[in-house]
Amino acid sequence: MVFTARHIGFARIGGRFNTFAGAVRIAERMEDSSMHVIIDAASIDTGVRMRDDHLRSGDFLDAARHPTVEFYSERFIHRSGSRWTVAGALTLHGVSRSVTLDTQYLGLGTGLEGEPRAACRATTELHREDFTLNWQSVLAHGIAAIGSSVEVTLDVQIVHKA
C-alpha cells in the first residue's frame, strides 16, 4: 500500500503504511462481493522520521485522535476484461468520503505453502482537502510545499481463510 504526493511543486515523495489488515468476501457473483480494510495511521513511513512524525501529527493524519484509516465497499463493478471498479467509503482523519478504486485482477497463483492466492492492483487519487488535511506551507514564488492530490496504489494478494 503505497502513496505518492507532490513536494515543493515538482518533486514526488512516496511512502507507505506498514500495518494494515483486511478481509474480502468473494460472492458467487463477483458484483455482490465486499471488502473492509483497516490501516494503522501511525504506521505511515516515508523513510524520513521527521516527515513521518509531522504526517502523524494534528497537521495531517492526527493519528492520536484518528488511529485508523478504513475503507469499506459492497460495490464491485465490472468494466471489461480483468478491469473492475471497487466503489466504497474511505474514512480518513475522521471524515468519510466516497472513493473508487480502479482495479485490475492479475490472476490466481499458489503461495509458498501451497495455498491458493488471487492478486490484484488498485489505484486511486485522493484530494487532501476532501478529508480536511488542509495544512500547507507556501514557499518562495507562491509554490505550495505539498500538492493537493495523493496517488495511492494497492498491490493485494487475497488468501482463502476457512
C-alpha positions as CSV (number, residue, x, y, z in Angstrom):
1,M,0.0,0.0,0.0
2,V,2.0,3.0,-1.3
3,F,1.2,6.6,-1.9
4,T,2.9,9.5,-3.8
5,A,2.4,13.2,-3.3
6,R,3.9,16.3,-5.0
7,H,6.5,18.2,-2.9
8,I,7.7,21.7,-3.5
9,G,5.9,22.0,-6.8
10,F,7.8,19.4,-8.8
11,A,9.3,16.6,-6.8
12,R,7.4,13.4,-5.9
13,I,7.6,12.0,-2.4
14,G,6.5,8.4,-1.8
15,G,5.6,6.5,1.3
16,R,3.6,3.5,2.6
17,F,1.6,2.3,5.5
18,N,3.3,-0.7,7.2
19,T,0.5,-2.0,9.3
20,F,-2.9,-2.9,7.8
21,A,-5.4,-5.8,7.7
22,G,-8.4,-6.5,5.5
23,A,-11.0,-9.0,4.5
24,V,-12.6,-9.6,1.1
25,R,-15.7,-11.7,0.8
26,I,-15.9,-13.1,-2.7
27,A,-19.5,-13.8,-3.6
28,E,-20.8,-16.2,-6.2
29,R,-21.4,-13.2,-8.4
30,M,-18.3,-11.0,-8.1
31,E,-20.6,-7.9,-8.2
32,D,-22.0,-9.0,-4.9
33,S,-18.6,-9.1,-3.2
34,S,-17.4,-6.9,-0.4
35,M,-14.3,-5.8,1.4
36,H,-13.1,-4.0,4.5
37,V,-9.6,-2.7,5.1
38,I,-8.2,-1.1,8.3
39,I,-4.9,0.8,8.2
40,D,-2.9,1.9,11.3
41,A,-2.5,5.6,10.6
42,A,0.6,5.7,12.8
43,S,2.4,3.2,10.6
44,I,3.0,5.8,7.9
45,D,6.5,5.5,6.6
46,T,8.2,7.8,4.0
47,G,11.7,6.9,5.1
48,V,12.3,10.2,6.9
49,R,11.5,10.1,10.6
50,M,10.9,13.9,10.9
51,R,8.5,13.9,8.0
52,D,6.7,10.8,9.3
53,D,6.3,12.4,12.7
54,H,4.8,15.5,11.0
55,L,2.4,13.4,9.0
56,R,1.2,11.6,12.2
57,S,0.6,15.0,13.9
58,G,-2.5,17.1,14.1
59,D,-1.4,18.9,10.9
60,F,-2.1,15.8,8.9
61,L,-3.4,12.4,9.9
62,D,-3.7,13.3,13.6
63,A,-3.1,9.6,14.4
64,A,-3.5,10.1,18.2
65,R,-7.2,11.2,17.6
66,H,-7.8,9.1,14.4
67,P,-5.7,6.0,14.8
68,T,-7.2,4.1,11.8
69,V,-8.0,4.7,8.2
70,E,-10.8,2.5,6.9
71,F,-12.2,1.5,3.5
72,Y,-15.4,-0.4,3.1
73,S,-17.0,-1.5,-0.1
74,E,-20.0,-3.5,-1.2
75,R,-19.9,-2.4,-4.9
76,F,-17.7,-4.3,-7.3
77,I,-18.5,-3.1,-10.9
78,H,-17.2,-5.0,-13.8
79,R,-15.7,-2.7,-16.5
80,S,-14.2,-5.0,-19.1
81,G,-11.9,-8.0,-19.2
82,S,-9.9,-8.1,-16.0
83,R,-10.8,-4.4,-15.0
84,W,-13.1,-3.6,-12.1
85,T,-14.2,-0.5,-10.2
86,V,-14.5,-1.0,-6.5
87,A,-16.6,1.8,-5.0
88,G,-16.8,2.4,-1.3
89,A,-16.3,4.7,1.6
90,L,-12.9,5.8,2.9
91,T,-12.7,7.2,6.4
92,L,-9.6,9.3,6.9
93,H,-8.9,11.9,9.6
94,G,-12.4,11.3,10.9
95,V,-14.1,12.2,7.5
96,S,-15.8,9.7,5.3
97,R,-15.9,10.2,1.5
98,S,-16.9,8.1,-1.5
99,V,-13.8,6.7,-3.2
100,T,-13.5,4.4,-6.3
101,L,-10.6,2.1,-6.8
102,D,-9.6,1.3,-10.4
103,T,-8.8,-2.3,-10.0
104,Q,-7.2,-4.9,-12.3
105,Y,-7.5,-8.6,-11.5
106,L,-4.0,-10.1,-12.1
107,G,-4.8,-13.8,-11.7
108,L,-4.6,-16.8,-9.4
109,G,-1.4,-18.4,-8.0
110,T,-0.1,-20.6,-5.3
111,G,1.7,-19.4,-2.2
112,L,4.8,-20.9,-0.6
113,E,2.7,-23.3,1.5
114,G,0.5,-24.4,-1.4
115,E,-2.4,-22.0,-0.6
116,P,-4.3,-20.5,-3.4
117,R,-3.9,-16.7,-3.8
118,A,-5.6,-14.2,-6.0
119,A,-3.8,-11.0,-6.9
120,C,-5.0,-7.5,-8.0
121,R,-3.7,-4.0,-8.3
122,A,-5.9,-1.0,-7.4
123,T,-5.2,2.7,-7.9
124,T,-7.0,5.9,-6.9
125,E,-6.3,9.6,-6.4
126,L,-7.3,11.3,-3.2
127,H,-7.6,15.0,-2.6
128,R,-6.3,16.1,0.8
129,E,-8.9,18.8,1.2
130,D,-11.7,16.3,0.9
131,F,-10.5,14.8,4.2
132,T,-9.7,18.2,5.9
133,L,-6.0,17.6,5.6
134,N,-5.5,21.3,4.9
135,W,-2.0,22.0,6.3
136,Q,0.0,23.9,3.8
137,S,3.2,26.0,3.7
138,V,3.8,28.3,0.8
139,L,7.4,28.6,-0.4
140,A,9.0,31.4,-2.4
141,H,7.2,32.4,-5.6
142,G,3.9,31.1,-4.2
143,I,4.8,27.4,-4.6
144,A,2.9,25.0,-2.4
145,A,5.1,22.8,-0.2
146,I,2.7,19.9,-0.7
147,G,0.4,19.1,-3.6
148,S,-3.3,18.7,-3.0
149,S,-3.6,15.3,-4.6
150,V,-2.2,12.0,-3.4
151,E,-1.9,8.9,-5.7
152,V,-2.5,5.6,-4.0
153,T,-1.5,2.2,-5.3
154,L,-2.6,-1.1,-3.6
155,D,-1.0,-4.4,-4.6
156,V,-3.2,-7.0,-3.0
157,Q,-3.0,-10.8,-2.5
158,I,-6.1,-12.4,-1.3
159,V,-5.7,-15.7,0.6
160,H,-8.7,-18.0,1.4
161,K,-9.4,-18.4,5.1
162,A,-11.6,-21.3,6.1
